[in-house]
């Protein structure tokens, strides 16, 4: 097993939404942690397509699968701010302004966006020793990285520290809320994405998660979630 400590001043983990309010999950999601780990390991998971506006997940090659557990040492605080959202509108709306943007996103809408602050988290990996080695190599800068710095949900939000730890503090471990688990009255329930299908959102996997009420060093069995493509 490999456990990473992550610390950051700001982060955001968007749920799929539309409209003038853009929410965030209350904590790092399994899908975001998966992307962060692949970034550290230097594994490219993006695929560009002329037939799709969005960036797709690579499917033709074997992206790693493993078990993931997420723990909060302290719970992040949630904030919101007004911003200008630049996007490509659906259909032909606003197309008359496209030429003025000279190839950039030409639809500008004021929105309120949520974000988190004071992230102190554990990201633990199990079940794939080869990938764990790749992550360690990435942390030690032994991997040729194909793109950008690791970030937490938004490429403006960079971590202060990401490091492997052999001993960890007690943490609140996030577990999926299932009918056959009972950890008392759930608090801080939040919906998290586990696996994202950008081409067909109906195939995106999500679940309700809640942190354990008591902080423990031992990772509950229910906290381990299978991730991969």
N, CA, C and O of each residue as an XYZ file, in Angstrom:
916
protein
N       0.846     -1.193      0.000
C       0.000      0.000      0.000
C       0.884      1.246      0.000
O       1.948      1.265      0.619
N       0.436      2.272     -0.692
C       1.121      3.554     -0.736
C       0.153      4.625     -0.257
O      -0.987      4.694     -0.716
N       0.615      5.460      0.669
C      -0.229      6.547      1.177
C       0.463      7.873      0.913
O       1.633      8.046      1.255
N      -0.251      8.806      0.309
C       0.269     10.137      0.018
C      -0.417     11.171      0.900
O      -1.617     11.095      1.164
N       0.367     12.129      1.343
C      -0.177     13.289      2.044
C      -0.232     14.448      1.060
O       0.765     14.762      0.410
N      -1.391     15.081      0.950
C      -1.572     16.217      0.040
C      -2.040     17.423      0.834
O      -2.944     17.328      1.664
N      -1.410     18.559      0.566
C      -1.773     19.806      1.241
C      -1.866     20.911      0.204
O      -0.986     21.052     -0.646
N      -2.935     21.694      0.275
C      -3.119     22.760     -0.713
C      -3.939     23.886     -0.101
O      -4.803     23.633      0.739
N      -3.682     25.127     -0.508
C      -4.482     26.248      0.003
C      -5.884     26.279     -0.590
O      -6.839     26.670      0.082
N      -6.010     25.863     -1.863
C      -7.308     25.905     -2.528
C      -7.484     24.677     -3.416
O      -6.507     24.095     -3.885
N      -8.732     24.292     -3.641
C      -9.058     23.185     -4.538
C     -10.519     23.307     -4.939
O     -11.299     24.015     -4.302
N     -10.871     22.609     -6.000
C     -12.272     22.550     -6.425
C     -12.477     21.228     -7.147
O     -11.635     20.796     -7.934
N     -13.617     20.590     -6.865
C     -13.921     19.294     -7.477
C     -15.352     19.360     -7.996
O     -16.306     19.011     -7.300
N     -15.470     19.817     -9.240
C     -16.763     20.129     -9.831
C     -17.624     18.891    -10.056
O     -17.145     17.851    -10.507
N     -18.884     19.031     -9.734
C     -19.893     18.081    -10.184
C     -20.424     18.592    -11.525
O     -20.311     19.780    -11.827
N     -20.998     17.699    -12.323
C     -21.548     18.129    -13.614
C     -22.797     18.966    -13.357
O     -23.747     18.509    -12.721
N     -22.780     20.188    -13.856
C     -23.895     21.095    -13.584
C     -23.953     22.146    -14.680
O     -23.000     22.340    -15.435
N     -25.087     22.815    -14.747
C     -25.282     23.920    -15.683
C     -26.002     25.029    -14.927
O     -26.554     24.803    -13.850
N     -25.991     26.220    -15.497
C     -26.662     27.324    -14.843
C     -25.671     28.302    -14.243
O     -24.473     28.234    -14.517
N     -26.179     29.216    -13.419
C     -25.364     30.309    -12.900
C     -24.616     29.952    -11.623
O     -23.812     30.752    -11.145
N     -24.863     28.754    -11.050
C     -24.139     28.326     -9.858
C     -23.376     27.049    -10.160
O     -23.966     26.083    -10.644
N     -22.074     27.022     -9.886
C     -21.228     25.874    -10.148
C     -20.716     25.327     -8.805
O     -19.811     25.905     -8.204
N     -21.295     24.216     -8.341
C     -20.937     23.684     -7.027
C     -19.644     22.886     -7.058
O     -19.076     22.646     -8.124
N     -19.187     22.481     -5.889
C     -18.052     21.585     -5.749
C     -18.401     20.527     -4.730
O     -19.174     20.776     -3.804
N     -17.831     19.341     -4.898
C     -17.928     18.337     -3.845
C     -17.202     18.864     -2.611
O     -16.369     19.764     -2.718
N     -17.511     18.311     -1.446
C     -16.934     18.809     -0.199
C     -15.495     18.364      0.018
O     -14.822     18.865      0.918
N     -15.016     17.426     -0.798
C     -13.668     16.882     -0.605
C     -13.189     16.341     -1.936
O     -13.965     16.229     -2.885
N     -11.915     16.009     -2.007
C     -11.373     15.444     -3.240
C     -12.140     14.173     -3.599
O     -12.388     13.326     -2.741
N     -12.512     14.047     -4.867
C     -13.302     12.907     -5.316
C     -12.391     11.785     -5.802
O     -11.238     12.039     -6.151
N     -12.894     10.533     -5.830
C     -12.074      9.453     -6.376
C     -11.603      9.707     -7.802
O     -10.459      9.398     -8.135
N     -12.469     10.268     -8.653
C     -12.063     10.524    -10.032
C     -10.968     11.589    -10.105
O     -10.050     11.476    -10.917
N     -11.058     12.622     -9.261
C     -10.021     13.659     -9.247
C      -8.711     13.104     -8.698
O      -7.637     13.424     -9.207
N      -8.800     12.267     -7.652
C      -7.598     11.651     -7.092
C      -6.938     10.743     -8.123
O      -5.712     10.689     -8.216
N      -7.758     10.028     -8.899
C      -7.230      9.155     -9.953
C      -6.437      9.973    -10.980
O      -5.317      9.612    -11.340
N      -7.025     11.066    -11.441
C      -6.329     11.911    -12.405
C      -5.061     12.518    -11.838
O      -4.055     12.619    -12.540
N      -5.095     12.925    -10.569
C      -3.913     13.492     -9.926
C      -2.793     12.463     -9.857
O      -1.636     12.782    -10.133
N      -3.130     11.231     -9.492
C      -2.118     10.179     -9.375
C      -1.496      9.847    -10.732
O      -0.284      9.650    -10.831
N      -2.332      9.785    -11.787
C      -1.787      9.524    -13.115
C      -0.895     10.666    -13.574
O       0.112     10.442    -14.245
N      -1.264     11.895    -13.213
C      -0.432     13.048    -13.542
C       0.937     12.899    -12.891
O       1.959     13.113    -13.543
N       0.966     12.534    -11.612
C       2.234     12.366    -10.898
C       3.064     11.254    -11.531
O       4.281     11.376    -11.676
N       2.383     10.159    -11.910
C       3.080      9.010    -12.492
C       3.513      9.248    -13.931
O       4.246      8.434    -14.493
N       3.077     10.349    -14.540
C       3.447     10.650    -15.914
C       2.695      9.831    -16.942
O       3.198      9.600    -18.041
N       1.479      9.384    -16.593
C       0.659      8.586    -17.504
C      -0.402      9.482    -18.133
O      -1.216     10.076    -17.426
N      -0.394      9.579    -19.446
C      -1.354     10.418    -20.171
C      -2.693      9.695    -20.255
O      -2.766      8.575    -20.762
N      -3.753     10.335    -19.757
C      -5.083      9.722    -19.821
C      -6.030     10.486    -20.737
O      -7.188     10.099    -20.895
N      -5.545     11.571    -21.342
C      -6.403     12.366    -22.211
C      -6.277     11.926    -23.658
O      -5.231     11.445    -24.095
N      -7.356     12.100    -24.381
C      -7.369     11.792    -25.814
C      -8.114     12.896    -26.539
O      -9.234     13.249    -26.169
N      -7.495     13.434    -27.561
C      -8.117     14.508    -28.337
C      -8.794     13.921    -29.574
O      -8.266     13.015    -30.220
N      -9.971     14.456    -29.887
C     -10.750     13.948    -31.007
C     -11.294     15.118    -31.809
O     -11.772     16.101    -31.244
N     -11.221     15.007    -33.128
C     -11.792     16.031    -33.997
C     -13.317     15.988    -33.975
O     -13.976     16.955    -34.359
N     -13.880     14.853    -33.519
C     -15.339     14.718    -33.521
C     -16.002     15.146    -32.222
O     -17.230     15.151    -32.130
N     -15.207     15.509    -31.208
C     -15.773     15.891    -29.917
C     -15.169     17.218    -29.472
O     -13.970     17.451    -29.620
N     -16.025     18.085    -28.922
C     -15.553     19.365    -28.400
C     -14.744     19.133    -27.120
O     -13.722     19.780    -26.895
N     -15.223     18.188    -26.275
C     -14.557     17.947    -25.006
C     -13.353     17.023    -25.163
O     -13.217     16.324    -26.167
N     -12.486     17.031    -24.160
C     -11.361     16.101    -24.118
C     -11.841     14.767    -23.571
O     -12.509     14.728    -22.538
N     -11.511     13.671    -24.249
C     -11.997     12.351    -23.865
C     -10.959     11.603    -23.040
O      -9.787     11.976    -23.002
N     -11.413     10.534    -22.376
C     -10.525      9.628    -21.667
C     -10.028      8.570    -22.645
O     -10.818      8.012    -23.406
N      -8.749      8.294    -22.632
C      -8.190      7.283    -23.535
C      -8.756      5.911    -23.189
O      -8.740      5.503    -22.028
N      -9.255      5.201    -24.195
C      -9.872      3.902    -23.978
C      -9.093      2.767    -24.626
O      -9.230      1.615    -24.213
N      -8.281      3.067    -25.629
C      -7.664      2.001    -26.397
C      -6.456      1.379    -25.692
O      -5.980      0.320    -26.102
N      -5.964      2.024    -24.644
C      -4.832      1.467    -23.923
C      -5.252      1.192    -22.490
O      -6.255      1.721    -22.012
N      -4.473      0.358    -21.811
C      -4.837     -0.059    -20.463
C      -4.397      0.983    -19.436
O      -3.233      1.017    -19.036
N      -5.319      1.817    -19.019
C      -5.044      2.714    -17.908
C      -5.085      1.899    -16.618
O      -5.840      0.931    -16.538
N      -4.300      2.260    -15.616
C      -4.204      1.428    -14.412
C      -5.498      1.399    -13.611
O      -6.249      2.374    -13.583
N      -5.746      0.273    -12.964
C      -6.844      0.113    -12.022
C      -6.250     -0.213    -10.659
O      -5.234     -0.901    -10.562
N      -6.890      0.285     -9.613
C      -6.407      0.034     -8.257
C      -7.502      0.427     -7.276
O      -8.544      0.958     -7.661
N      -7.245      0.154     -5.999
C      -8.163      0.562     -4.943
C      -7.667      1.863     -4.324
O      -6.465      2.095     -4.191
N      -8.627      2.704     -3.952
C      -8.314      4.048     -3.498
C      -9.085      4.332     -2.209
O     -10.264      3.998     -2.100
N      -8.412      4.952     -1.235
C      -9.064      5.403     -0.002
C      -8.674      6.852      0.252
O      -7.509      7.220      0.104
N      -9.645      7.671      0.633
C      -9.438      9.105      0.814
C      -9.772      9.488      2.246
O     -10.828      9.130      2.767
N      -8.858     10.222      2.880
C      -9.064     10.630      4.264
C      -8.823     12.111      4.456
O      -7.897     12.680      3.878
N      -9.665     12.740      5.277
C      -9.525     14.160      5.593
C      -8.933     14.299      6.995
O      -9.537     13.852      7.970
N      -7.761     14.914      7.101
C      -7.180     15.212      8.405
C      -7.986     16.325      9.057
O      -8.327     16.247     10.238
N      -8.285     17.348      8.290
C      -9.235     18.387      8.679
C     -10.179     18.592      7.495
O      -9.808     18.332      6.351
N     -11.370     19.047      7.765
C     -12.334     19.256      6.687
C     -12.100     20.619      6.032
O     -11.945     21.621      6.730
N     -12.073     20.664      4.705
C     -11.890     21.951      4.020
C     -13.070     22.887      4.280
O     -14.181     22.455      4.585
N     -12.792     24.160      4.152
C     -13.860     25.161      4.217
C     -14.342     25.461      2.796
O     -13.573     25.406      1.837
N     -15.620     25.776      2.687
C     -16.210     26.034      1.369
C     -16.505     27.527      1.230
O     -16.998     28.173      2.155
N     -16.185     28.058      0.039
C     -16.398     29.467     -0.268
C     -17.057     29.572     -1.645
O     -17.210     28.577     -2.353
N     -17.441     30.793     -2.005
C     -17.927     31.025     -3.360
C     -17.526     32.415     -3.813
O     -17.304     33.310     -2.998
N     -17.437     32.583     -5.134
C     -17.004     33.844     -5.707
C     -17.701     34.023     -7.049
O     -17.986     33.047     -7.744
N     -17.971     35.267     -7.409
C     -18.489     35.559     -8.746
C     -17.328     35.611     -9.731
O     -16.281     36.193     -9.448
N     -17.529     34.995    -10.890
C     -16.516     35.015    -11.928
C     -17.192     35.108    -13.295
O     -18.391     34.868    -13.441
N     -16.387     35.460    -14.277
C     -16.842     35.386    -15.656
C     -16.524     33.996    -16.195
O     -15.369     33.571    -16.192
N     -17.550     33.294    -16.655
C     -17.361     31.962    -17.222
C     -17.286     32.083    -18.737
O     -18.220     32.569    -19.375
N     -16.175     31.642    -19.308
C     -15.983     31.661    -20.755
C     -16.209     30.243    -21.279
O     -15.563     29.301    -20.819
N     -17.113     30.089    -22.227
C     -17.388     28.741    -22.745
C     -17.820     28.800    -24.202
O     -18.016     29.869    -24.781
N     -17.960     27.613    -24.764
C     -18.560     27.484    -26.091
C     -20.030     27.150    -25.892
O     -20.333     26.081    -25.361
N     -20.954     28.009    -26.291
C     -22.378     27.726    -26.054
C     -22.872     26.556    -26.885
O     -22.310     26.231    -27.931
N     -23.929     25.933    -26.401
C     -24.540     24.815    -27.120
C     -25.265     25.340    -28.353
O     -25.933     26.372    -28.285
N     -25.141     24.641    -29.478
C     -25.823     25.049    -30.700
C     -25.206     26.297    -31.300
O     -23.993     26.496    -31.231
N     -26.042     27.134    -31.888
C     -25.546     28.325    -32.596
C     -25.685     29.597    -31.765
O     -25.459     30.693    -32.278
N     -26.049     29.470    -30.499
C     -26.223     30.647    -29.657
C     -24.924     31.441    -29.549
O     -23.877     30.891    -29.208
N     -25.001     32.732    -29.841
C     -23.850     33.610    -29.706
C     -22.806     33.470    -30.787
O     -21.726     34.051    -30.679
N     -23.105     32.708    -31.834
C     -22.103     32.444    -32.863
C     -21.650     33.717    -33.567
O     -20.552     33.769    -34.120
N     -22.490     34.735    -33.545
C     -22.142     35.985    -34.220
C     -20.946     36.668    -33.565
O     -20.280     37.491    -34.194
N     -20.670     36.331    -32.305
C     -19.543     36.959    -31.599
C     -18.255     36.146    -31.711
O     -17.214     36.567    -31.206
N     -18.315     34.990    -32.365
C     -17.155     34.090    -32.390
C     -15.938     34.751    -33.027
O     -14.818     34.569    -32.550
N     -16.143     35.512    -34.090
C     -15.009     36.088    -34.803
C     -14.239     37.083    -33.943
O     -13.034     37.259    -34.125
N     -14.930     37.738    -33.001
C     -14.263     38.716    -32.145
C     -13.293     38.055    -31.167
O     -12.328     38.679    -30.728
N     -13.552     36.793    -30.829
C     -12.716     36.089    -29.852
C     -11.470     35.484    -30.486
O     -10.580     35.010    -29.781
N     -11.403     35.499    -31.825
C     -10.223     35.016    -32.564
C      -9.823     33.596    -32.136
O      -8.659     33.329    -31.837
N     -10.798     32.708    -32.113
C     -10.545     31.308    -31.799
C     -10.696     30.929    -30.343
O     -10.702     29.742    -30.017
N     -10.819     31.907    -29.455
C     -11.010     31.614    -28.033
C     -12.494     31.390    -27.718
O     -13.352     31.602    -28.574
N     -12.783     30.970    -26.513
C     -14.179     30.775    -26.099
C     -14.897     32.118    -26.115
O     -14.420     33.089    -25.529
N     -16.044     32.172    -26.787
C     -16.652     33.469    -27.081
C     -17.939     33.748    -26.315
O     -18.538     34.808    -26.497
N     -18.377     32.832    -25.469
C     -19.578     33.090    -24.679
C     -19.147     33.418    -23.247
O     -18.461     32.618    -22.612
N     -19.543     34.582    -22.738
C     -19.137     35.035    -21.416
C     -20.386     35.205    -20.558
O     -21.296     35.959    -20.904
N     -20.413     34.490    -19.429
C     -21.563     34.517    -18.535
C     -21.088     34.706    -17.097
O     -20.163     34.016    -16.669
N     -21.702     35.628    -16.335
C     -21.340     35.744    -14.915
C     -21.947     34.581    -14.125
O     -23.135     34.288    -14.259
N     -21.133     33.926    -13.309
C     -21.606     32.788    -12.506
C     -21.011     32.885    -11.103
O     -20.009     33.565    -10.878
N     -21.652     32.191    -10.171
C     -21.077     32.027     -8.842
C     -20.478     30.630     -8.764
O     -21.157     29.644     -9.051
N     -19.211     30.543     -8.376
C     -18.491     29.271     -8.350
C     -18.006     28.987     -6.935
O     -17.425     29.851     -6.279
N     -18.254     27.752     -6.472
C     -17.780     27.330     -5.162
C     -16.360     26.784     -5.272
O     -15.962     26.264     -6.313
N     -15.607     26.910     -4.187
C     -14.276     26.302     -4.113
C     -13.966     26.003     -2.652
O     -14.654     26.481     -1.750
N     -12.922     25.208     -2.429
C     -12.531     24.783     -1.088
C     -11.202     25.417     -0.702
O     -10.402     25.787     -1.561
N     -10.983     25.536      0.597
C      -9.692     26.030      1.081
C      -9.184     25.138      2.207
O      -9.957     24.425      2.847
N      -7.877     25.186      2.439
C      -7.217     24.447      3.515
C      -7.411     22.939      3.360
O      -8.075     22.298      4.174
N      -6.828     22.393      2.315
C      -6.903     20.959      2.045
C      -5.752     20.256      2.758
O      -4.586     20.593      2.555
N      -6.087     19.283      3.589
C      -5.092     18.396      4.212
C      -5.660     16.993      4.121
O      -6.573     16.639      4.866
N      -5.125     16.198      3.216
C      -5.770     14.934      2.860
C      -4.758     13.816      2.715
O      -3.576     14.042      2.454
N      -5.260     12.593      2.895
C      -4.511     11.392      2.565
C      -5.148     10.731      1.345
O      -6.369     10.603      1.254
N      -4.302     10.317      0.421
C      -4.733      9.568     -0.756
C      -3.964      8.254     -0.729
O      -2.750      8.237     -0.931
N      -4.664      7.163     -0.481
C      -4.013      5.866     -0.302
C      -4.358      4.942     -1.455
O      -5.496      4.910     -1.923
N      -3.355      4.184     -1.911
C      -3.480      3.293     -3.064
C      -3.174      1.870     -2.617
O      -2.276      1.641     -1.807
N      -3.926      0.924     -3.151
C      -3.671     -0.481     -2.855
C      -4.060     -1.319     -4.064
O      -4.914     -0.923     -4.858
N      -3.420     -2.489     -4.199
C      -3.835     -3.448     -5.220
C      -3.131     -3.340     -6.554
O      -3.499     -4.045     -7.493
N      -2.126     -2.476     -6.672
C      -1.398     -2.351     -7.938
C       0.015     -1.850     -7.635
O       0.285     -0.650     -7.677
N       0.913     -2.797     -7.327
C       2.269     -2.421     -6.924
C       3.048     -1.737     -8.045
O       3.849     -0.840     -7.783
N       2.822     -2.150     -9.281
C       3.518     -1.521    -10.401
C       3.184     -0.039    -10.479
O       4.065      0.803    -10.652
N       1.890      0.266    -10.346
C       1.481      1.672    -10.413
C       1.998      2.446     -9.205
O       2.408      3.599     -9.339
N       1.983      1.827     -8.034
C       2.525      2.490     -6.854
C       3.981      2.893     -7.097
O       4.399      3.984     -6.710
N       4.753      2.006     -7.739
C       6.135      2.326     -8.064
C       6.245      3.497     -9.021
O       7.151      4.321     -8.897
N       5.318      3.577     -9.984
C       5.329      4.691    -10.935
C       5.032      6.013    -10.230
O       5.624      7.041    -10.555
N       4.112      5.982     -9.263
C       3.797      7.197     -8.510
C       5.009      7.648     -7.700
O       5.337      8.834     -7.678
N       5.675      6.705     -7.034
C       6.872      7.041     -6.259
C       7.948      7.620     -7.175
O       8.599      8.602     -6.818
N       8.140      7.024     -8.347
C       9.113      7.547     -9.306
C       8.758      8.969     -9.720
O       9.634      9.820     -9.867
N       7.456      9.219     -9.907
C       7.038     10.563    -10.276
C       7.323     11.573     -9.176
O       7.754     12.692     -9.453
N       7.084     11.183     -7.932
C       7.360     12.078     -6.807
C       8.848     12.373     -6.692
O       9.247     13.457     -6.267
N       9.660     11.400     -7.075
C      11.118     11.570     -6.998
C      11.695     12.123     -8.291
O      12.913     12.160     -8.463
N      10.831     12.553     -9.198
C      11.216     13.177    -10.472
C      12.073     12.252    -11.334
O      13.024     12.688    -11.983
N      11.718     10.975    -11.328
C      12.413      9.989    -12.159
C      11.615      9.652    -13.421
O      12.018      8.786    -14.198
N      10.494     10.329    -13.622
C       9.610     10.042    -14.751
C       9.592     11.220    -15.704
O       9.568     12.372    -15.271
N       9.601     10.940    -17.003
C       9.431     11.994    -18.004
C       7.952     12.333    -18.092
O       7.150     11.553    -18.606
N       7.605     13.500    -17.586
C       6.203     13.895    -17.532
C       5.801     14.552    -18.836
O       6.549     15.357    -19.389
N       4.600     14.203    -19.336
C       4.152     14.669    -20.643
C       3.478     16.040    -20.575
O       3.467     16.766    -21.568
N       2.927     16.398    -19.440
C       2.204     17.671    -19.379
C       2.194     18.177    -17.954
O       2.394     17.413    -17.010
N       1.968     19.428    -17.809
C       1.772     20.310    -16.706
C       1.988     19.819    -15.283
O       2.254     18.640    -15.049
N       1.872     20.721    -14.362
C       2.036     20.425    -12.954
C       0.785     19.761    -12.398
O      -0.309     19.971    -12.923
N       0.928     18.959    -11.340
C      -0.264     18.416    -10.674
C      -1.116     19.557    -10.107
O      -0.585     20.552     -9.613
N      -2.425     19.403    -10.182
C      -3.320     20.421     -9.637
C      -4.537     19.729     -9.029
O      -4.758     18.535     -9.229
N      -5.317     20.505     -8.283
C      -6.457     19.956     -7.550
C      -7.763     20.519     -8.108
O      -8.361     21.437     -7.546
N      -8.182     19.941     -9.229
C      -9.488     20.266     -9.788
C      -9.504     21.456    -10.722
O     -10.397     21.556    -11.563
N      -8.564     22.345    -10.606
C      -8.465     23.528    -11.462
C      -6.984     23.821    -11.608
O      -6.248     23.800    -10.621
N      -6.535     24.097    -12.833
C      -5.088     24.256    -13.027
C      -4.536     25.541    -12.418
O      -3.340     25.809    -12.528
N      -5.398     26.350    -11.769
C      -4.916     27.470    -10.965
C      -4.641     27.064     -9.527
O      -3.996     27.801     -8.782
N      -5.130     25.889     -9.135
C      -5.030     25.457     -7.740
C      -3.954     24.375     -7.621
O      -4.226     23.189     -7.806
N      -2.742     24.799     -7.313
C      -1.615     23.886     -7.208
C      -1.403     23.482     -5.744
O      -1.620     24.295     -4.845
N      -0.985     22.248     -5.499
C      -0.737     21.821     -4.117
C       0.553     22.412     -3.573
O       1.490     22.696     -4.319
N       0.584     22.590     -2.258
C       1.823     22.990     -1.593
C       2.744     21.788     -1.397
O       3.961     21.890     -1.555
N       2.140     20.644     -1.049
C       2.938     19.444     -0.763
C       2.178     18.208     -1.228
O       0.969     18.090     -1.030
N       2.908     17.298     -1.846
C       2.425     15.934     -2.086
C       3.618     15.028     -1.810
O       4.641     15.116     -2.489
N       3.486     14.166     -0.825
C       4.602     13.312     -0.444
C       4.083     11.991      0.095
O       2.990     11.927      0.659
N       4.875     10.930     -0.081
C       4.500      9.638      0.464
C       4.832      9.607      1.956
O       5.832     10.178      2.391
N       3.985      8.936      2.730
C       4.186      8.833      4.175
C       4.038      7.367      4.580
O       3.193      6.639      4.059
N       4.878      6.963      5.515
C       4.789      5.602      6.030
C       3.894      5.528      7.263
O       3.296      4.490      7.548
N       3.809      6.638      7.989
C       2.902      6.730      9.135
C       1.997      7.922      8.925
O       2.441      8.974      8.467
N       0.742      7.763      9.254
C      -0.195      8.858      9.043
C      -1.010      9.115     10.303
O      -1.179      8.250     11.163
N      -1.509     10.351     10.368
C      -2.344     10.759     11.496
C      -3.729     10.134     11.368
O      -4.081      9.565     10.335
N      -4.500     10.254     12.437
C      -5.900      9.856     12.368
C      -6.621     10.769     11.377
O      -6.357     11.970     11.324
N      -7.511     10.204     10.610
C      -8.241     10.962      9.588
C      -9.680     10.473      9.522
O     -10.007      9.377      9.977
N     -10.525     11.311      8.944
C     -11.911     10.928      8.661
C     -11.933     10.331      7.252
O     -11.709     11.047      6.275
N     -12.198      9.035      7.140
C     -12.128      8.332      5.859
C     -13.489      8.353      5.182
O     -14.512      8.058      5.801
N     -13.486      8.706      3.900
C     -14.747      8.814      3.155
C     -15.186      7.427      2.679
O     -14.414      6.693      2.062
N     -16.431      7.087      2.978
C     -16.977      5.786      2.603
C     -18.254      5.982      1.788
O     -19.023      6.902      2.068
N     -18.494      5.137      0.791
C     -19.770      5.199      0.062
C     -20.914      4.836      1.006
O     -20.779      3.940      1.839
N     -22.012      5.519      0.875
C     -23.176      5.237      1.707
C     -23.969      4.117      1.056
O     -24.604      4.316      0.021
N     -23.929      2.947      1.663
C     -24.619      1.769      1.162
C     -25.595      1.264      2.213
O     -25.482      1.593      3.394
N     -26.551      0.463      1.770
C     -27.554     -0.032      2.702
C     -26.963     -0.987      3.731
O     -27.486     -1.108      4.839
N     -25.866     -1.670      3.369
C     -25.315     -2.687      4.272
C     -24.156     -2.167      5.108
O     -23.428     -2.963      5.702
N     -23.962     -0.832      5.173
C     -22.960     -0.274      6.060
C     -23.642      0.588      7.103
O     -24.645      1.246      6.826
N     -23.098      0.577      8.285
C     -23.711      1.333      9.369
C     -22.622      1.967     10.223
O     -21.980      1.293     11.028
N     -22.422      3.256     10.042
C     -21.466      3.991     10.857
C     -22.187      5.075     11.660
O     -21.624      6.136     11.931
N     -23.433      4.799     12.034
C     -24.194      5.779     12.783
C     -24.839      6.804     11.869
O     -25.047      6.562     10.680
N     -25.149      7.950     12.446
C     -25.782      9.022     11.683
C     -24.740      9.695     10.797
O     -23.734     10.208     11.288
N     -24.988      9.688      9.477
C     -24.022     10.257      8.536
C     -24.067     11.779      8.568
O     -25.139     12.379      8.640
N     -22.897     12.392      8.512
C     -22.777     13.838      8.433
C     -21.909     14.187      7.229
O     -21.149     13.349      6.743
N     -22.020     15.406      6.756
C     -21.202     15.903      5.640
C     -21.344     15.016      4.396
O     -20.355     14.718      3.726
N     -22.557     14.605      4.100
C     -22.794     13.768      2.920
C     -22.547     14.597      1.660
O     -23.007     15.734      1.561
N     -21.832     14.033      0.714
C     -21.540     14.723     -0.544
C     -21.501     13.705     -1.681
O     -21.100     12.558     -1.482
N     -21.915     14.124     -2.857
C     -21.860     13.235     -4.017
C     -20.502     13.383     -4.696
O     -20.028     14.492     -4.941
N     -19.885     12.232     -4.996
C     -18.562     12.222     -5.606
C     -18.575     11.400     -6.882
O     -19.273     10.391     -6.981
N     -17.798     11.842     -7.854
C     -17.618     11.071     -9.081
C     -16.509     10.047     -8.861
O     -15.465     10.348     -8.282
N     -16.762      8.828     -9.340
C     -15.798      7.739     -9.227
C     -15.113      7.488    -10.561
O     -13.901      7.283    -10.620
N     -15.895      7.507    -11.626
C     -15.370      7.291    -12.976
C     -16.173      8.155    -13.932
O     -17.403      8.164    -13.884
N     -15.480      8.881    -14.801
C     -16.142      9.845    -15.683
C     -16.083      9.363    -17.125
O     -15.023      8.975    -17.616
N     -17.219      9.390    -17.796
C     -17.288      9.134    -19.231
C     -17.688     10.448    -19.896
O     -18.854     10.838    -19.854
N     -16.727     11.124    -20.505
C     -16.982     12.447    -21.065
C     -17.821     12.395    -22.340
O     -18.497     13.366    -22.678
N     -17.780     11.280    -23.039
C     -18.559     11.156    -24.274
C     -20.015     10.820    -23.984
O     -20.896     11.196    -24.757
N     -20.286     10.121    -22.887
C     -21.650      9.709    -22.534
C     -21.794      9.822    -21.024
O     -21.424      8.908    -20.287
N     -22.337     10.957    -20.565
C     -22.409     11.219    -19.131
C     -23.305     10.230    -18.395
O     -23.182     10.079    -17.180
N     -24.205      9.553    -19.112
C     -25.061      8.568    -18.457
C     -24.253      7.387    -17.933
O     -24.735      6.631    -17.089
N     -23.034      7.223    -18.425
C     -22.174      6.123    -17.997
C     -21.172      6.561    -16.927
O     -20.339      5.765    -16.493
N     -21.252      7.809    -16.508
C     -20.415      8.283    -15.412
C     -20.873      7.662    -14.098
O     -22.072      7.604    -13.824
N     -19.926      7.197    -13.284
C     -20.245      6.553    -12.009
C     -20.085      7.552    -10.867
O     -19.030      8.166    -10.708
N     -21.137      7.706    -10.081
C     -21.089      8.564     -8.905
C     -21.697      7.813     -7.722
O     -22.374      6.800     -7.896
N     -21.448      8.317     -6.537
C     -22.051      7.746     -5.329
C     -22.054      8.802     -4.242
O     -21.257      9.739     -4.267
N     -22.960      8.641     -3.285
C     -22.937      9.485     -2.102
C     -21.866      8.955     -1.146
O     -21.781      7.755     -0.886
N     -21.053      9.877     -0.631
C     -20.008      9.528      0.321
C     -20.199     10.347      1.593
O     -20.786     11.429      1.573
N     -19.700      9.817      2.679
C     -19.664     10.557      3.939
C     -18.418     10.155      4.703
O     -18.011      8.995      4.645
N     -17.801     11.089      5.418
C     -16.621     10.745      6.216
C     -17.032     10.022      7.497
O     -18.129     10.230      8.015
N     -16.147      9.179      7.992
C     -16.411      8.535      9.271
C     -16.532      9.605     10.357
O     -15.827     10.614     10.338
N     -17.435      9.361     11.297
C     -17.659     10.354     12.351
C     -16.427     10.527     13.232
O     -16.130     11.632     13.686
N     -15.717      9.433     13.469
C     -14.506      9.482     14.293
C     -13.276      9.397     13.396
O     -13.252      8.644     12.424
N     -12.255     10.182     13.738
C     -10.986     10.104     13.019
C     -10.181      8.907     13.531
O     -10.009      8.734     14.738
N      -9.694      8.089     12.603
C      -8.932      6.904     12.980
C      -7.715      6.766     12.074
O      -7.711      7.242     10.939
N      -6.673      6.099     12.598
C      -5.533      5.775     11.760
C      -5.839      4.576     10.875
O      -5.335      4.481      9.756
N      -6.653      3.673     11.368
C      -7.007      2.484     10.598
C      -7.992      2.852      9.493
O      -8.985      3.539      9.734
N      -7.706      2.392      8.290
C      -8.585      2.680      7.152
C      -9.704      1.641      7.127
O      -9.419      0.448      7.021
N     -10.971      2.060      7.223
C     -12.070      1.082      7.183
C     -12.107      0.341      5.848
O     -11.772      0.906      4.807
N     -12.511     -0.912      5.887
C     -12.615     -1.688      4.648
C     -13.549     -1.022      3.646
O     -13.316     -1.083      2.439
N     -14.618     -0.378      4.149
C     -15.605      0.238      3.255
C     -15.064      1.460      2.525
O     -15.648      1.902      1.536
N     -13.936      2.014      3.015
C     -13.386      3.223      2.386
C     -12.663      2.924      1.082
O     -12.417      3.837      0.294
N     -12.317      1.657      0.837
C     -11.593      1.319     -0.383
C     -12.550      1.236     -1.569
O     -13.524      0.483     -1.542
N     -12.264      2.013     -2.604
C     -13.108      2.115     -3.798
C     -12.282      1.725     -5.011
O     -11.143      2.169     -5.156
N     -12.845      0.903     -5.880
C     -12.162      0.511     -7.103
C     -12.250      1.646     -8.130
O     -13.333      2.155     -8.417
N     -11.090      2.032     -8.677
C     -11.059      3.071     -9.711
C     -10.236      2.540    -10.892
O      -9.391      1.657    -10.739
N     -10.508      3.100    -12.059
C      -9.781      2.692    -13.267
C     -10.692      2.667    -14.464
O     -11.911      2.792    -14.342
N     -10.078      2.501    -15.647
C     -10.824      2.494    -16.910
C     -10.461      1.249    -17.710
O     -10.979      1.048    -18.809
